[in-house]
Amino acid sequence: MKTRLQSIICKILVASATAALISACSLNPQNVNIDLNKTLPEVKTTIFSRAVRGLGRANMIYGRGPLKIMSKPMTDNTGTSLPTSGEIPRDITEMVKSTLNSIGGGILYVPYDPEFMLNTAQTGYSEWGEKLLPNVVLVGGITEFDRGLVTKEKALDLGGTLEELDLPIALEFGDIRKNSLASITLDFNMVDFRTFTGIPFMQAVNNIKVHKGVGEDQLGFTVYGQTLGLRGNIKKIQGRHAAVRLLVQLSVIQVVGKYQKLPYWRLLPNAEPDSIVLDAVREEFYSFEEADRIARIQEYLYLYGKPVEVTGRLDKATLDALQAFKSEHALGNAAPVSEKVYLALFENIPIELQTQARRRQVNAMIENYQQNLRDLALQETVEIMAEAPHEISDPPKPRPELGTLKVWLNKSELQIGEHLEVFFEVTKPMFVRIVSINAAGQMATLFPNPHQSDNYTLPGKVYRIPPAGAPFTLSVAAPAGLDKIRAIAATQSIPASSLPLTEDGEFDQNQEERFAFAGAEFKVVDNALEKAMN
């Protein structure tokens, strides 16, 4: 009876398996067919495509002006694109071109193709005079590709038989899951086309992690020594080429945004403010005269949407707009014309089409300010500063006693092109302003400067211009002759528009009670001119 039951079960299993195979293969194997999915072409977009276009709009809104960018050929510098059968792209130049050319807003892409340019010039199709030269050159490439940073594998194996029922049937099941992680890094640098030197801090280094997963399932069963099995495999890989395109777009946004001093991080998801851009904006703020600071704040207020005019003066409309803006952004008791307010305005101008239209309107105001109102605003600022002590209701405090000021140079004679270094120290806390006057009578401010914006100096320290490790130098320029260094110190801030100097660059001795003076001179030598004369 038991043997009969076993035979019946085996027949049922064999019949079921046979029916399943016939159903899977259709009745006639020669009539096999498969459906093919069809897709239409589509425009390639990424999560950064909108940000790339937004960068061009921001460039117009902030009035940064045109920028012509050339891109050198960029490739896989790791050399792994060929051994890995193209797992990452060997050449990313076209990705960079497409990204640069899609920014707009005054950002112009200049192709780098010497052979094409020479051929067109020789055939007479083109004239060099009509060509635009780039301001900067973008260089870089893929610098890292680490394939096996992390590899994980999970496996499950199950098996069993029906020996207890004296049935010759066995079942086996296997499941395997593998996951791996790779890393791709892209480096971009900006080069000055005129000097062929790298521009400090104008770089972007970005990395992306890409994933790969493999799954495999196996099912097998044995009846009377005959084995039937099913097997399935699946492999999923995050697109390496698509990941590199994201890196290219992000890096272009960063390096162009830095160079143009734009708040580009507002265009990117979950991005932090760039300290390099913010420092450049701070330097810009402190480099302005007081009236020009007010004018720039009025410009930003108008772009923000406030009804103000660009006059360079703190009129009622400007003060009301500033008070409203400070309330909207929780700026508390910040002074109307302050670094805090200036940076907040810079970071919150709307980057949208309406603001772009307001830029065209405010440009007319700025032109009128520069042509007609700036001199009046500067004069009014000086008068206000001079009258300010009389507006204090409390009795005036005694003026702090002036200290002494000392200044010296690294050399007393320098050739044109050599680097000048200026040193100074004070014996009491004072504000210091230092200017140079060349042999032609032209004056330039050496201190404060964009890299040394705080000119409140303390005793016990030797100050140097430029400071050690600074990204700038003081290069001696023509004409040859005697150049003067004039240093002025006071217990109050010294406006650049009212220095106590005479027309010939000497100190106004009538101002000795208010200012401490120190000077130095050096001879500028033009060796090329002397050789030509000899």
Buried (B, 14 or more C-beta within 10 A) or exposed (E): EEEEEBEEBBEEBBEEBEEEEEEEEEEEEEEEEEEEEEEEEEEEEBEBBEBBBBBBBBBBBBEBEEBBBBBBEBBBBBEBBEEBEEBBBEBBBEBBBBBBBBBBBBBBBBEBEEEEBEEEEEEEEBEEEEEEEBBBBBBBBBBBBBBEEEEEEEEEEEEEEEEEEEBBBBEBBBBBBBBBBBBBBBBBBBBBBEEEEBBEBBBBBBEBEBEBBBBBBBBBBBBEEEEBEEEEEEEEEBEBEEBBBBBBBBBBBBBBBBBBBBBBBBBBEEBEEBEBBBBBBBBBBBBBBBBBBBBBBBBBBBBBEBEBBBBBBBBEBBEEBBEEBBEEBEBEEBEBBBBEBBBBBBBBBBBEEEBBEBBEEBEEBBEBBBEEBBEBBBEBBBEEBEEEEEEEEEEEEEEEEBBBBBBBBBEEEBBBEBEBBBBBBBBBEBBBBBBBBBBEEEBEEBBBBBEBBEBEBEEEEEBBBBEEEBEEEBEBEBEBEEBBBBBBBBBBEBBBEEBBBEEEBEBBEEBEEBBBBBBBEBBBBBEEEEEEEE
